[in-house]
Amino acid sequence: MNFYLIPKAEATITTLMAKVDEVIINPLIIFLFALAIVYFLYGLVRYLMSPDNEEMKKDSKQHMIWGVFGMFIMVAVFGILNIVLKTLGEDRIKIDNGSYEVGNLK
């Protein structure tokens, strides 16, 4: 039997992690980071629009704090992902037009 006609999948954990990072994690991080920014700005606008209402100001401060907390979490996830990729032997070396190239895998 001739097995040369059947293509073989040659993948390592690094290529798998790079693809999961590129297709799933990075868009999710970007979406959640944008959501945290919108939440922070919502709290900021509510705070600025109600200078007399102390209850709304308190609620708006909580929105801003949670927005900053969400942005911090997304940056931390991004950093942890970089640590995992560097541990596996690859790191993000090129940033072109908003896309990341992991080593020479892309």
N, C-alpha and C positions, 0 to 999 in steps of 0.2 A: 504494500500500500504506500502510496506517495503522499507523505504529510507535508511536503513543501508547498502545496497549493493552499493549505489552511493557514491563514495569518495567525501569528502568535501575538498575544498582548504582552508587551514588555513594559511593566510599570513597577515603580518602586514606591516605598512609602512617601518619599519626597515628592514625586510627581503627583501621587494621590492627594497629599496634603496641599500642594500648590493648586490643584484643580478645585478642591473643596474650598480653599481660601478664595480663589478667583470667582467661582460661580455662586457660592452660597454665602460665605461669611462676609466678604467685603461689601457686597450690596446690602446685606442686612445691617452691618455696622453703619454704613452711610445713611441708610433710611432711619435707623434709630437715633443717630446723631442729629439728623435734620429734625426729627420729631422732638428731641430734647430742646433744640434751639427754638422751635416754634412754641413749645410749652413755656420756656423762659421768657420769650418775647410777649406771649399772652399775659403772663404775670406782670411783666414790666408795664405794658400798656394799661392794664387794669389798675396798677398802682398809681400811675401818672394821671389817670382819668378820674380818680376818686380821692382828692386831697383831704376831704372832710370826713369821709366814712372810715372810721378806725377798724371796723370789722373787715371791710373789704381790703384795706391795706394789709392787715394781718394775713388774710387769705392769699393775697397777691404775693406777699413775701414767701409764703410756703410754696407757691407755684414756681417762683424764681429759684428757691433753694433746690427743689426737686429737679428743675431743669438743669441747673449746674451739676447736681449729683448725677443725672443721666449722662451728661456730656463727659464727666469724669469717668464713669463706667465704660463708655464706648472707647475712650482713649486708652483706658487700662486693658480692655479686650484686644485692641489693636496692638498694644505693646506686648502682651502675653503671646499673641500669635506670632509676632516677630521673634520672640525668644524661642518659641517652639521650632520655627523654621530655621533659625540659626543653629539650634541644637541638632537638627536633622542634617545640617550641612549646607543649607541654602539660605540666602538672605535677599532682601529686596535691594537691588542695586540700581535700578533705573526707574525713573518716573517720567513718563512721556504722555503729555496731554491728558493727565488725570488717571492714566492706567498704570498699574504696577507690573513690572516684569520680574519674575522670581528667577534669579540666576539666568541660565540659558534654557529654561524649560519651555518658554512660551513660543 
